[in-house]
Amino acid sequence: MTPELAGRISRCEWALSLTQPWAWLVVSRPGDHWKNIENRKKGFSHKSFRGDFFVHAAKKCTRQDYADCIDWCSARFGFDFHKEVPGRLSLEKGCIIGIANIYDVVPPTSTPDDPPSWHMEDQYGFLLRDRAEVPFVGCLGMLGFWRVRPGIKESLEFCVRQEPLT
């Protein structure tokens, strides 16, 4: 773990729950353009949020949730995501799995210029950068952005101290 990532983890206060495998797609391959946009419906109230947030993998991931995600990705990008994404039962759930930074938001019906586009045109697209995995820390999530409870922060910071810095 780099000192920069350790610092981001210690400063981060917010989390957003995502259903698997969407959460995995955000943090799994940060050097690629994998899931560099998080989509939220028009009624989502945190459109002004900018900065780091923890990626929380929601506890629930039904077969249908998983299949819908894989099918959407495969159709959108033209290759078989079944070969890229871990199986539904092997994905971490009910825990913080990563960190990302929201640097801008695109409104519904506009598409960012950065292909491949993960933006769903009928939703707000939160543009993501600096995506990374963090040590998994189990916790319950909530809808929308939620403030990470002190005990969870302490667990994350403890895990960071145990990881060798690179």
MIVEXTI-345929 format. One record per residue (C-alpha): chain; x, y negated, z negated; residue number from 1. Coordinates in Angstrom, 2 decimals. Last residue first. Layout:
<pts>
<pt><chaine>A</chaine><px>X</px><py>Y</py><pz>Z</pz><num>NUM</num></pt>
...
</pts>
This chain:
<pts>
<pt><chaine>A</chaine><px>5.32</px><py>-0.43</py><pz>0.93</pz><num>166</num></pt>
<pt><chaine>A</chaine><px>3.88</px><py>-0.56</py><pz>-2.58</pz><num>165</num></pt>
<pt><chaine>A</chaine><px>3.49</px><py>2.80</py><pz>-4.30</pz><num>164</num></pt>
<pt><chaine>A</chaine><px>-0.10</px><py>3.50</py><pz>-5.32</pz><num>163</num></pt>
<pt><chaine>A</chaine><px>-0.75</px><py>3.81</py><pz>-9.08</pz><num>162</num></pt>
<pt><chaine>A</chaine><px>-1.16</px><py>0.04</py><pz>-9.57</pz><num>161</num></pt>
<pt><chaine>A</chaine><px>-3.75</px><py>-0.02</py><pz>-6.77</pz><num>160</num></pt>
<pt><chaine>A</chaine><px>-5.71</px><py>2.77</py><pz>-8.44</pz><num>159</num></pt>
<pt><chaine>A</chaine><px>-5.82</px><py>0.74</py><pz>-11.69</pz><num>158</num></pt>
<pt><chaine>A</chaine><px>-6.98</px><py>-2.34</py><pz>-9.72</pz><num>157</num></pt>
<pt><chaine>A</chaine><px>-9.80</px><py>-0.32</py><pz>-8.17</pz><num>156</num></pt>
<pt><chaine>A</chaine><px>-10.82</px><py>1.10</py><pz>-11.55</pz><num>155</num></pt>
<pt><chaine>A</chaine><px>-10.72</px><py>-2.36</py><pz>-13.14</pz><num>154</num></pt>
<pt><chaine>A</chaine><px>-12.86</px><py>-3.77</py><pz>-10.33</pz><num>153</num></pt>
<pt><chaine>A</chaine><px>-15.37</px><py>-0.95</py><pz>-10.88</pz><num>152</num></pt>
<pt><chaine>A</chaine><px>-15.51</px><py>-1.73</py><pz>-14.60</pz><num>151</num></pt>
<pt><chaine>A</chaine><px>-15.97</px><py>-5.47</py><pz>-13.88</pz><num>150</num></pt>
<pt><chaine>A</chaine><px>-19.02</px><py>-4.98</py><pz>-11.61</pz><num>149</num></pt>
<pt><chaine>A</chaine><px>-18.60</px><py>-5.79</py><pz>-7.91</pz><num>148</num></pt>
<pt><chaine>A</chaine><px>-20.94</px><py>-8.62</py><pz>-6.93</pz><num>147</num></pt>
<pt><chaine>A</chaine><px>-23.46</px><py>-7.56</py><pz>-4.35</pz><num>146</num></pt>
<pt><chaine>A</chaine><px>-23.92</px><py>-8.36</py><pz>-0.70</pz><num>145</num></pt>
<pt><chaine>A</chaine><px>-27.13</px><py>-6.98</py><pz>0.76</pz><num>144</num></pt>
<pt><chaine>A</chaine><px>-28.86</px><py>-3.91</py><pz>-0.64</pz><num>143</num></pt>
<pt><chaine>A</chaine><px>-27.17</px><py>-2.29</py><pz>-3.61</pz><num>142</num></pt>
<pt><chaine>A</chaine><px>-24.41</px><py>0.21</py><pz>-4.25</pz><num>141</num></pt>
<pt><chaine>A</chaine><px>-23.82</px><py>2.71</py><pz>-7.01</pz><num>140</num></pt>
<pt><chaine>A</chaine><px>-20.22</px><py>3.44</py><pz>-7.81</pz><num>139</num></pt>
<pt><chaine>A</chaine><px>-17.39</px><py>5.85</py><pz>-7.02</pz><num>138</num></pt>
<pt><chaine>A</chaine><px>-13.94</px><py>4.43</py><pz>-6.38</pz><num>137</num></pt>
<pt><chaine>A</chaine><px>-12.11</px><py>5.60</py><pz>-3.26</pz><num>136</num></pt>
<pt><chaine>A</chaine><px>-8.61</px><py>4.15</py><pz>-2.93</pz><num>135</num></pt>
<pt><chaine>A</chaine><px>-8.68</px><py>1.44</py><pz>-0.25</pz><num>134</num></pt>
<pt><chaine>A</chaine><px>-8.99</px><py>1.72</py><pz>3.52</pz><num>133</num></pt>
<pt><chaine>A</chaine><px>-8.31</px><py>-1.35</py><pz>5.61</pz><num>132</num></pt>
<pt><chaine>A</chaine><px>-10.02</px><py>-3.92</py><pz>7.81</pz><num>131</num></pt>
<pt><chaine>A</chaine><px>-8.17</px><py>-7.21</py><pz>8.33</pz><num>130</num></pt>
<pt><chaine>A</chaine><px>-10.83</px><py>-8.45</py><pz>10.75</pz><num>129</num></pt>
<pt><chaine>A</chaine><px>-14.62</px><py>-8.39</py><pz>11.00</pz><num>128</num></pt>
<pt><chaine>A</chaine><px>-17.12</px><py>-10.45</py><pz>13.00</pz><num>127</num></pt>
<pt><chaine>A</chaine><px>-20.57</px><py>-10.38</py><pz>11.35</pz><num>126</num></pt>
<pt><chaine>A</chaine><px>-23.10</px><py>-9.83</py><pz>14.14</pz><num>125</num></pt>
<pt><chaine>A</chaine><px>-26.63</px><py>-11.08</py><pz>13.48</pz><num>124</num></pt>
<pt><chaine>A</chaine><px>-29.20</px><py>-8.76</py><pz>15.04</pz><num>123</num></pt>
<pt><chaine>A</chaine><px>-31.25</px><py>-8.34</py><pz>18.25</pz><num>122</num></pt>
<pt><chaine>A</chaine><px>-28.11</px><py>-8.08</py><pz>20.42</pz><num>121</num></pt>
<pt><chaine>A</chaine><px>-26.52</px><py>-5.22</py><pz>18.53</pz><num>120</num></pt>
<pt><chaine>A</chaine><px>-22.87</px><py>-6.27</py><pz>18.44</pz><num>119</num></pt>
<pt><chaine>A</chaine><px>-20.33</px><py>-3.45</py><pz>18.57</pz><num>118</num></pt>
<pt><chaine>A</chaine><px>-18.83</px><py>-5.03</py><pz>21.64</pz><num>117</num></pt>
<pt><chaine>A</chaine><px>-15.85</px><py>-3.36</py><pz>23.23</pz><num>116</num></pt>
<pt><chaine>A</chaine><px>-15.00</px><py>-6.01</py><pz>24.14</pz><num>115</num></pt>
<pt><chaine>A</chaine><px>-14.12</px><py>-9.37</py><pz>22.52</pz><num>114</num></pt>
<pt><chaine>A</chaine><px>-16.22</px><py>-12.09</py><pz>24.17</pz><num>113</num></pt>
<pt><chaine>A</chaine><px>-18.89</px><py>-11.99</py><pz>21.48</pz><num>112</num></pt>
<pt><chaine>A</chaine><px>-22.46</px><py>-11.25</py><pz>22.60</pz><num>111</num></pt>
<pt><chaine>A</chaine><px>-25.34</px><py>-13.60</py><pz>21.99</pz><num>110</num></pt>
<pt><chaine>A</chaine><px>-28.94</px><py>-12.36</py><pz>21.61</pz><num>109</num></pt>
<pt><chaine>A</chaine><px>-28.90</px><py>-12.54</py><pz>17.79</pz><num>108</num></pt>
<pt><chaine>A</chaine><px>-26.45</px><py>-14.98</py><pz>16.25</pz><num>107</num></pt>
<pt><chaine>A</chaine><px>-22.70</px><py>-14.48</py><pz>16.02</pz><num>106</num></pt>
<pt><chaine>A</chaine><px>-21.09</px><py>-14.64</py><pz>12.59</pz><num>105</num></pt>
<pt><chaine>A</chaine><px>-17.49</px><py>-15.55</py><pz>11.78</pz><num>104</num></pt>
<pt><chaine>A</chaine><px>-14.46</px><py>-14.58</py><pz>9.69</pz><num>103</num></pt>
<pt><chaine>A</chaine><px>-15.78</px><py>-11.64</py><pz>7.69</pz><num>102</num></pt>
<pt><chaine>A</chaine><px>-12.84</px><py>-9.84</py><pz>6.10</pz><num>101</num></pt>
<pt><chaine>A</chaine><px>-12.70</px><py>-6.12</py><pz>5.36</pz><num>100</num></pt>
<pt><chaine>A</chaine><px>-12.01</px><py>-3.81</py><pz>2.42</pz><num>99</num></pt>
<pt><chaine>A</chaine><px>-12.37</px><py>-0.06</py><pz>2.14</pz><num>98</num></pt>
<pt><chaine>A</chaine><px>-13.89</px><py>3.07</py><pz>0.65</pz><num>97</num></pt>
<pt><chaine>A</chaine><px>-16.06</px><py>1.88</py><pz>-2.24</pz><num>96</num></pt>
<pt><chaine>A</chaine><px>-18.16</px><py>4.80</py><pz>-3.37</pz><num>95</num></pt>
<pt><chaine>A</chaine><px>-21.50</px><py>6.58</py><pz>-3.10</pz><num>94</num></pt>
<pt><chaine>A</chaine><px>-20.50</px><py>8.63</py><pz>-0.06</pz><num>93</num></pt>
<pt><chaine>A</chaine><px>-17.22</px><py>9.95</py><pz>1.33</pz><num>92</num></pt>
<pt><chaine>A</chaine><px>-17.63</px><py>11.70</py><pz>4.68</pz><num>91</num></pt>
<pt><chaine>A</chaine><px>-17.16</px><py>15.49</py><pz>4.72</pz><num>90</num></pt>
<pt><chaine>A</chaine><px>-20.87</px><py>16.34</py><pz>4.80</pz><num>89</num></pt>
<pt><chaine>A</chaine><px>-21.58</px><py>14.21</py><pz>7.87</pz><num>88</num></pt>
<pt><chaine>A</chaine><px>-18.71</px><py>15.63</py><pz>9.92</pz><num>87</num></pt>
<pt><chaine>A</chaine><px>-15.70</px><py>13.44</py><pz>10.56</pz><num>86</num></pt>
<pt><chaine>A</chaine><px>-15.90</px><py>10.99</py><pz>13.49</pz><num>85</num></pt>
<pt><chaine>A</chaine><px>-13.76</px><py>11.28</py><pz>16.62</pz><num>84</num></pt>
<pt><chaine>A</chaine><px>-14.96</px><py>14.43</py><pz>18.44</pz><num>83</num></pt>
<pt><chaine>A</chaine><px>-18.64</px><py>13.71</py><pz>17.73</pz><num>82</num></pt>
<pt><chaine>A</chaine><px>-17.95</px><py>10.21</py><pz>19.11</pz><num>81</num></pt>
<pt><chaine>A</chaine><px>-18.12</px><py>11.59</py><pz>22.63</pz><num>80</num></pt>
<pt><chaine>A</chaine><px>-17.23</px><py>8.88</py><pz>25.11</pz><num>79</num></pt>
<pt><chaine>A</chaine><px>-19.09</px><py>6.20</py><pz>27.03</pz><num>78</num></pt>
<pt><chaine>A</chaine><px>-18.87</px><py>3.24</py><pz>24.66</pz><num>77</num></pt>
<pt><chaine>A</chaine><px>-22.54</px><py>2.39</py><pz>24.10</pz><num>76</num></pt>
<pt><chaine>A</chaine><px>-23.97</px><py>5.87</py><pz>24.68</pz><num>75</num></pt>
<pt><chaine>A</chaine><px>-21.44</px><py>7.56</py><pz>22.38</pz><num>74</num></pt>
<pt><chaine>A</chaine><px>-21.81</px><py>4.87</py><pz>19.71</pz><num>73</num></pt>
<pt><chaine>A</chaine><px>-25.61</px><py>5.05</py><pz>19.73</pz><num>72</num></pt>
<pt><chaine>A</chaine><px>-25.59</px><py>8.88</py><pz>19.66</pz><num>71</num></pt>
<pt><chaine>A</chaine><px>-23.09</px><py>9.00</py><pz>16.79</pz><num>70</num></pt>
<pt><chaine>A</chaine><px>-25.07</px><py>6.47</py><pz>14.76</pz><num>69</num></pt>
<pt><chaine>A</chaine><px>-28.43</px><py>8.10</py><pz>15.40</pz><num>68</num></pt>
<pt><chaine>A</chaine><px>-27.01</px><py>11.55</py><pz>14.58</pz><num>67</num></pt>
<pt><chaine>A</chaine><px>-25.63</px><py>10.41</py><pz>11.22</pz><num>66</num></pt>
<pt><chaine>A</chaine><px>-28.79</px><py>8.62</py><pz>10.15</pz><num>65</num></pt>
<pt><chaine>A</chaine><px>-30.87</px><py>11.63</py><pz>11.35</pz><num>64</num></pt>
<pt><chaine>A</chaine><px>-28.77</px><py>14.12</py><pz>9.39</pz><num>63</num></pt>
<pt><chaine>A</chaine><px>-29.31</px><py>11.91</py><pz>6.36</pz><num>62</num></pt>
<pt><chaine>A</chaine><px>-26.64</px><py>9.75</py><pz>4.79</pz><num>61</num></pt>
<pt><chaine>A</chaine><px>-27.51</px><py>8.50</py><pz>1.32</pz><num>60</num></pt>
<pt><chaine>A</chaine><px>-24.92</px><py>7.44</py><pz>-1.25</pz><num>59</num></pt>
<pt><chaine>A</chaine><px>-23.97</px><py>4.31</py><pz>0.66</pz><num>58</num></pt>
<pt><chaine>A</chaine><px>-20.33</px><py>3.86</py><pz>1.62</pz><num>57</num></pt>
<pt><chaine>A</chaine><px>-19.21</px><py>0.56</py><pz>0.08</pz><num>56</num></pt>
<pt><chaine>A</chaine><px>-16.96</px><py>-1.70</py><pz>2.14</pz><num>55</num></pt>
<pt><chaine>A</chaine><px>-15.41</px><py>-4.24</py><pz>-0.21</pz><num>54</num></pt>
<pt><chaine>A</chaine><px>-15.64</px><py>-7.86</py><pz>0.83</pz><num>53</num></pt>
<pt><chaine>A</chaine><px>-13.11</px><py>-10.44</py><pz>1.99</pz><num>52</num></pt>
<pt><chaine>A</chaine><px>-14.06</px><py>-13.85</py><pz>3.37</pz><num>51</num></pt>
<pt><chaine>A</chaine><px>-17.02</px><py>-15.64</py><pz>4.90</pz><num>50</num></pt>
<pt><chaine>A</chaine><px>-20.67</px><py>-15.54</py><pz>3.80</pz><num>49</num></pt>
<pt><chaine>A</chaine><px>-22.96</px><py>-18.08</py><pz>5.54</pz><num>48</num></pt>
<pt><chaine>A</chaine><px>-25.28</px><py>-15.43</py><pz>7.01</pz><num>47</num></pt>
<pt><chaine>A</chaine><px>-26.04</px><py>-14.03</py><pz>3.55</pz><num>46</num></pt>
<pt><chaine>A</chaine><px>-29.86</px><py>-13.85</py><pz>3.68</pz><num>45</num></pt>
<pt><chaine>A</chaine><px>-30.49</px><py>-10.96</py><pz>6.07</pz><num>44</num></pt>
<pt><chaine>A</chaine><px>-33.91</px><py>-11.62</py><pz>7.67</pz><num>43</num></pt>
<pt><chaine>A</chaine><px>-32.53</px><py>-11.41</py><pz>11.23</pz><num>42</num></pt>
<pt><chaine>A</chaine><px>-31.24</px><py>-7.86</py><pz>10.81</pz><num>41</num></pt>
<pt><chaine>A</chaine><px>-27.59</px><py>-7.20</py><pz>10.06</pz><num>40</num></pt>
<pt><chaine>A</chaine><px>-24.80</px><py>-5.95</py><pz>12.31</pz><num>39</num></pt>
<pt><chaine>A</chaine><px>-21.20</px><py>-5.42</py><pz>11.21</pz><num>38</num></pt>
<pt><chaine>A</chaine><px>-18.68</px><py>-6.16</py><pz>13.96</pz><num>37</num></pt>
<pt><chaine>A</chaine><px>-15.14</px><py>-4.79</py><pz>14.27</pz><num>36</num></pt>
<pt><chaine>A</chaine><px>-16.48</px><py>-1.26</py><pz>14.35</pz><num>35</num></pt>
<pt><chaine>A</chaine><px>-13.47</px><py>0.27</py><pz>16.09</pz><num>34</num></pt>
<pt><chaine>A</chaine><px>-11.43</px><py>-2.33</py><pz>17.94</pz><num>33</num></pt>
<pt><chaine>A</chaine><px>-8.30</px><py>-0.43</py><pz>17.12</pz><num>32</num></pt>
<pt><chaine>A</chaine><px>-5.72</px><py>-1.35</py><pz>14.48</pz><num>31</num></pt>
<pt><chaine>A</chaine><px>-8.33</px><py>-0.91</py><pz>11.74</pz><num>30</num></pt>
<pt><chaine>A</chaine><px>-8.95</px><py>2.77</py><pz>12.48</pz><num>29</num></pt>
<pt><chaine>A</chaine><px>-10.94</px><py>4.25</py><pz>9.59</pz><num>28</num></pt>
<pt><chaine>A</chaine><px>-12.24</px><py>1.12</py><pz>7.85</pz><num>27</num></pt>
<pt><chaine>A</chaine><px>-15.29</px><py>0.00</py><pz>9.86</pz><num>26</num></pt>
<pt><chaine>A</chaine><px>-16.05</px><py>3.39</py><pz>11.46</pz><num>25</num></pt>
<pt><chaine>A</chaine><px>-16.10</px><py>5.03</py><pz>8.03</pz><num>24</num></pt>
<pt><chaine>A</chaine><px>-18.76</px><py>2.55</py><pz>6.85</pz><num>23</num></pt>
<pt><chaine>A</chaine><px>-20.89</px><py>3.23</py><pz>9.96</pz><num>22</num></pt>
<pt><chaine>A</chaine><px>-20.68</px><py>7.01</py><pz>9.34</pz><num>21</num></pt>
<pt><chaine>A</chaine><px>-22.13</px><py>6.57</py><pz>6.78</pz><num>20</num></pt>
<pt><chaine>A</chaine><px>-24.59</px><py>3.94</py><pz>5.62</pz><num>19</num></pt>
<pt><chaine>A</chaine><px>-23.13</px><py>0.58</py><pz>4.72</pz><num>18</num></pt>
<pt><chaine>A</chaine><px>-23.15</px><py>-1.10</py><pz>1.31</pz><num>17</num></pt>
<pt><chaine>A</chaine><px>-21.63</px><py>-4.58</py><pz>1.07</pz><num>16</num></pt>
<pt><chaine>A</chaine><px>-19.23</px><py>-5.57</py><pz>-1.68</pz><num>15</num></pt>
<pt><chaine>A</chaine><px>-18.15</px><py>-8.82</py><pz>-3.32</pz><num>14</num></pt>
<pt><chaine>A</chaine><px>-15.44</px><py>-9.90</py><pz>-5.79</pz><num>13</num></pt>
<pt><chaine>A</chaine><px>-12.16</px><py>-9.57</py><pz>-3.89</pz><num>12</num></pt>
<pt><chaine>A</chaine><px>-9.13</px><py>-11.18</py><pz>-5.57</pz><num>11</num></pt>
<pt><chaine>A</chaine><px>-7.50</px><py>-7.98</py><pz>-6.93</pz><num>10</num></pt>
<pt><chaine>A</chaine><px>-8.17</px><py>-6.10</py><pz>-3.68</pz><num>9</num></pt>
<pt><chaine>A</chaine><px>-6.72</px><py>-8.89</py><pz>-1.55</pz><num>8</num></pt>
<pt><chaine>A</chaine><px>-3.59</px><py>-8.97</py><pz>-3.69</pz><num>7</num></pt>
<pt><chaine>A</chaine><px>-3.06</px><py>-5.20</py><pz>-3.36</pz><num>6</num></pt>
<pt><chaine>A</chaine><px>-3.51</px><py>-5.54</py><pz>0.41</pz><num>5</num></pt>
<pt><chaine>A</chaine><px>-0.83</px><py>-8.26</py><pz>0.57</pz><num>4</num></pt>
<pt><chaine>A</chaine><px>1.53</px><py>-6.27</py><pz>-1.67</pz><num>3</num></pt>
<pt><chaine>A</chaine><px>1.31</px><py>-3.44</py><pz>0.88</pz><num>2</num></pt>
<pt><chaine>A</chaine><px>0.00</px><py>0.00</py><pz>0.00</pz><num>1</num></pt>
</pts>
